[in-house]
Amino acid sequence: MGDAISSLLFQPPPPTRLKESKVVWLTNSYGKRIPSFFIECAKDARGAGARAPLPGERGDPHDEYGEGDEGGGGYYGGYGRQSAPATPQIRTPKELEMSVAMVARGGGLGRGAPTILYSHANAEDLGNIYPWCKFLSKMLGANVFAYDYTGYGLATDQGDPSEDYCFADISAAYSYLTSVLQIPPSSIILYGRSLGSGPSCYLAARTADEGDPVGGLILHAPFLSVYRIVLESGCTLPGDRFPNVDFAPGIRSPVLFIHGTKDSIVPFNHSERLLDTVHEQYRAEPVFIKGMGHNNVHASVRPLFIDRLRKYLDRHVVPNIREGSSSRVDKYGSSTKKLARLVVR
């Protein structure tokens, strides 16, 4: 039964290639080698993460979604700064090692901008999510660190994917950020899309239990648990996978839910119900978008999508980075009683 569930749950796509020089190899607690990449965001003159402009903002006049090289402003100023920094860059392992030397001098990758630890969906791997990760880095002014699960992409020779391996994989990625690159937990935002919500909820709950919770958690099209996608069991049954509904009450980081009301793979009400299980003080206003499905963020809603992500970061994550401390203050405002059905704020 377990093997049958795994074969349905995990469906790696044909592997896509990445430049070997850009791959950061990690080893999880099972001895499996998995690939990852680190995209460093553009910075403004003060070293803060720089954001490309949204439509209607001053900045790049010829790129509707900020994909040109002219940038917007950083976290500590407006978005329309004309002295644009460089665009986001994928860093080699050697370049990342060199960044660690900056930590002792008050610099390093943990200063000035948050770092998103991105856990991808089922039929994806690092090669095909790279453009999306670079887009997020450019528009949010955030570093993005993404990894493949055991059995996916360049790790297809490491064995079949499993829930245990996924938990070990995200733990290896998190350890690399905190122990090797010395990025404090308060500067790290976990972003899990669909399948990726499983390892992300697990790690958010684990870091809270350890007393040093991550800076934030973004759940994009998450599920209550795998069994509950097809069968409402009322409880977590033996053999179920990724019981996010059981992890959520233990999370002590501000949680942002993103879901499309027309999702035909993971029912929209999974996010509504998961939101109710998160402690009230950690509930950020959700982004529930009318008509959006499961597998893409259509170009027509991207400006709205990015705007709401920016507001979440500015309210819940950036203040902790400004303080330059991993200490957490449990003041995230009251929960949203009215779930936004279409985010037009």
C-alpha positions, -999 to +999 in steps of 0.1 A: +000+000+000+028+024+009+046+018-024+014+024-043+008+057-025+043+068-031+041+059-068+010+081-071+023+109-049+057+113-064+059+118-102+093+132-111+095+147-146+122+138-170+154+154-155+163+188-168+199+200-167+217+227-149+252+240-153+273+218-130+293+249-119+261+264-105+249+234-085+254+232-048+255+196-037+240+187-004+240+154+015+210+145+037+209+124+068+204+092+048+235+099+028+216+109-004+232+136-025+207+162-038+213+193-060+204+229-051+210+264-063+213+298-046+200+330-064+213+361-047+190+390-052+199+424-065+209+450-039+205+487-036+232+511-026+226+504+011+228+466+006+191+460+010+172+437-014+161+456-045+128+450-062+120+454-098+089+476-104+054+464-108+033+479-137+026+515-129+056+519-106+086+540-117+115+520-130+120+499-161+097+514-187+098+485-211+092+454-190+057+448-177+067+423-150+101+436-141+122+412-162+145+438-177+177+449-161+164+482-147+155+477-111+132+491-085+138+501-050+150+482-019+131+473+013+140+505+030+128+529+003+104+533-026+103+508-055+112+534-082+149+540-076+166+549-109+201+538-098+193+501-104+216+474-091+225+443-109+199+416-116+196+385-094+225+361-100+228+323-094+259+318-073+286+291-076+296+272-045+329+291-045+312+324-045+289+313-016+319+302+004+334+337-001+302+353+012+307+336+045+339+356+051+317+388+050+297+377+080+324+386+105+324+421+090+287+426+094+278+415+059+270+381+043+239+368+027+218+370+058+220+408+059+197+432+041+174+408+024+154+377+033+162+343+019+134+321+006+139+283+010+118+270-019+103+235-020+088+228-054+057+209-065+054+173-077+061+173-115+090+198-113+127+199-107+154+225-103+158+230-141+123+240-148+116+261-117+147+282-122+129+310-142+102+312-116+127+314-087+146+341-105+113+360-111+105+358-074+140+370-065+138+400-088+103+411-078+106+405-041+142+416-035+149+382-018+175+355-022+161+322-033+176+288-023+159+259-040+167+221-039+155+189-055+140+160-036+158+127-036+147+109-068+141+142-087+163+160-113+200+154-109+192+132-079+173+105-098+202+081-092+198+084-054+167+062-051+130+066-051+115+097-034+097+093-001+082+114+027+112+106+050+137+116+022+117+149+016+120+158+053+157+149+053+162+169+021+147+202+034+166+197+066+199+194+047+190+226+027+181+245+059+213+233+076+233+246+047+217+280+050+221+284+087+253+265+095+273+270+063+261+304+050+253+316+085+219+330+076+198+334+108+164+316+110+146+350+113+158+359+078+146+326+062+111+322+047+100+287+038+080+286+005+062+253-002+041+248-034+017+219-034+039+189-026+064+213-012+040+223+015+047+190+032+084+194+039+078+232+046+052+226+073+074+199+088+104+222+090+084+252+103+069+231+131+103+216+139+122+249+142+094+262+164+097+232+186+135+238+188+128+273+200+142+292+170+114+294+144+120+305+108+110+341+098+080+330+078+061+303+059+044+307+026+021+278+016+010+279-021-018+254-029-012+233+002-031+202+013-043+190+047-027+156+041-023+134+011-052+110+019-075+140+026-071+152-010-093+122-022-110+111+011-121+131+040-111+109+068-116+132+098-083+122+112-048+112+101-050+075+091-021+051+092-001+053+061-011+089+053+016+112+040+026+148+048+000+155+075+002+193+073-029+196+094-011+180+123+021+202+119+002+235+115-008+240+152+028+239+162+040+265+138+053+298+154+060+318+123+037+341+103+019+319+077+007+332+043-017+310+024-020+312-014-046+293-033-067+295-064-105+290-061-105+269-093-078+245-081-089+210-095-060+191-079-059+203-043-094+216-033-094+252-023-110+245+011-078+227+022-062+262+026-092+275+044-092+247+068-055+247+073-057+284+081-081+276+110-055+253+125-027+279+127-026+299+159-044+331+154-015+354+160+005+337+132-021+340+105-012+365+078-041+377+055-044+349+029-042+353-008-072+335-023-076+343-060-108+338-079-104+316-110-068+306-104-060+270-109-033+248-094-003+248-118+004+284-127+001+320-116-013+336-148+003+367-160-029+387-154-027+381-117+010+383-112+011+420-102-015+413-076+003+382-064+036+400-061+021+430-044+005+407-017+038+388-012+056+421-007+032+433+019+036+400+038+074+404+038+073+440+047+050+434+077+062+401+090+098+395+079+117+426+070+114+442+105+134+412+120+161+416+093+164+453+101+169+445+137+197+421+126+186+396+152+172+361+152+150+370+182+113+367+175+085+389+188+051+373+188+032+403+174+018+395+141-016+412+144-050+396+146-061+370+122-082+377+092-118+369+099-129+376+064-110+354+039-102+375+008-118+358-021-102+382-046-073+402-035-079+437-047-063+457-020 
